[in-house]
């Protein structure tokens, strides 16, 4: 059974369509990246899935239960970290978690034990008696993650969990997210591509409220990425370009200048043929070869193509 399921989920604000017919399934016990540029509809989707906003059309299910405006049972076993979590700065970290546990009606002994477990998980045990107002942004984000886990959620929603963190803070939060897959399904809304590559099992790309594609990171590479061969030469390769363009297994040839050294980038439609034939053609050209490398586009390159609607080249 899918942990999260949407059918034609739509949200309009007057004449503006924030989410346009989203149909999606997220498997259980996975980290799912919900990827899109700012304003794509990511936060709108999270709010609809949590019952914090009513859809204009369509339906959604989380952990097998249909999401409605008043779903207290559902909210008892989901967790949520907003993009900018708010705290009572006069509380200590330990006091804040105990307060959240009381909101979940945890018995006192269980509340104390769970708070201590999560302070350790979030690497905040040494800072548990400090006031939250003195925490760094990364510490606050980890504390926000801890509060989202107080009720042992079966599905956890994270809205841009690393967007304003420095590299060390991002590393700590991502490491924490990776630990969660054993016990919960994580739905992570983000626009940071490197975070998706690091922690997500699968992903969906959304743009202007519409679903563009669902895949794994490796699946995106295999579906949309053309392999490129980059070469640097001692001499100007201008006369070599027509020779390459005449090959039926080559799709595109670009002239480059890499550190003031002339070069070429060749996109191959048939990578196996290119691996076999390109070295022979280079040898026949008489050009002095400095560097020869097969490169793959980054997830960022593919994401830009998807968002701009260019997945043919």
Secondary structure, DSSP 8 states (H G I E B T S, - for coil): --SEEEEEEEEEETTEEEEEEEEEEE-SSSEEEEE--TTSSHHHHHHHHTTSS--SEEEEEETTEE--SS-HHHHTTEEEE-SS----TTSBHHHHHHHHHHHTT--HHHHHHHHHHHHHHTT-GGGTTSBGGG--HHHHHHHHHHHHTTT--SEEEEESTTTT--HHHHHHHHHHHHHHTTT-EEEEEES-HHHHHHH-SEEEEEETTEEEEEE-HHHHHHHH---EEEEEESS--HHHHHHHHT-TTEEEEEEEEETTEEEEEEEESSHHHHHHHHHHHHHHHT--EEEEEEE---HHHHHHHHHHT----
